[in-house]
Amino acid sequence: MVRVKRSTNNKPFLRKSDHSFVWVASFLSYVQKNKRWGYAKVQKILADAYSKDREHMYSTLQKYMDED
């Protein structure tokens, strides 16, 4: 029998059909568990994400989640 290794760095998948609050909650949960960013950086990212329309928010959150 083969054992499957679970990765602890699973990035959530943001679906375009989800509500924007779900995106933000997923983003914050991922950042809290996997990134060592300060409060100011997270607030700056969220301010940028909220600054324009829904498509901009999606692409901004996705871009920062993909960043290493």
Secondary structure, DSSP 8 states (H G I E B T S, - for coil): -------S-------TTS-HHHHHHHHHHHHHHH----HHHHHHHHHHHHTS-HHHHHHHHHHHHH--
